[in-house]
Amino acid sequence: MEVSIDSPDENGMGEILVRGGNVMLGYYEDPEETRNVFTEDGFLRTGDLGFIDERGIITITGRAKSMIVFTNGKKAFPEEYEMLLNNIPGVKDSFAWGYKANDGDIQVCAKLVLDTDYFKNNGDPSIEEIGNMLDEEIRRINTALPKYKIIRYFVMSRQDLIKTTTLKIRRPFEQERIQKYLDAKGIEMRKAHKQLID
């Protein structure tokens, strides 16, 4: 089995490509789709993003489809943010995405699912107080990120994220759900910042 990283970024991260006897030959009676998933030299595009370290260990960081591409051409992965956000006390789950603002700027935004039991057991703060606490935690996360990758805005929810049976976030459905809320209110994420959107 051969493994390669396609178009690695400055951190060596890119799409994972594989080639070998155990890889499928192509889609049955679908040459166009087969051409889409194979490189010219026979590597299968897995759709997974990751990197190979100096010991040859492969780390998968996310899916190519969910990648956030900034206006400067640099990239980020929602899963990176979600790992950090899920470690914040009081956050049960999170969803991060690249939000396109009216001026065309791509901004990292997040939906934070609140752990209501945690807050009830810790002084039962108001939604405004919870928003301020979470904002402080996100500012702390942002200090360790390059400026172009910072989390700009977030909304809060008590509603669980929409997931598949294998517990993967159904990203298009979550984005659609948030966009419907923004459209109904006639606002951008900047104005929805720290709001509860249940």
Secondary structure, 3 states (H helix, E strand, C coil): CEEEEECCCCCCCEEEEEECCCCCCCCCCCHHHHHHHECCCCCEEEEEEEEECCCCCEEEEEEHHHCEECCCCCEECHHHHHHHHCCCCCEEEEEEEEEECCCCCEEEEEEEEECHHHHHCCCCCCHHHHHHHHHHHHHHHHCCCCHHHCEEEEEEECCCCCECCCCCECHHHHHHHHHHHHHHHCCCHHHHCCCECC
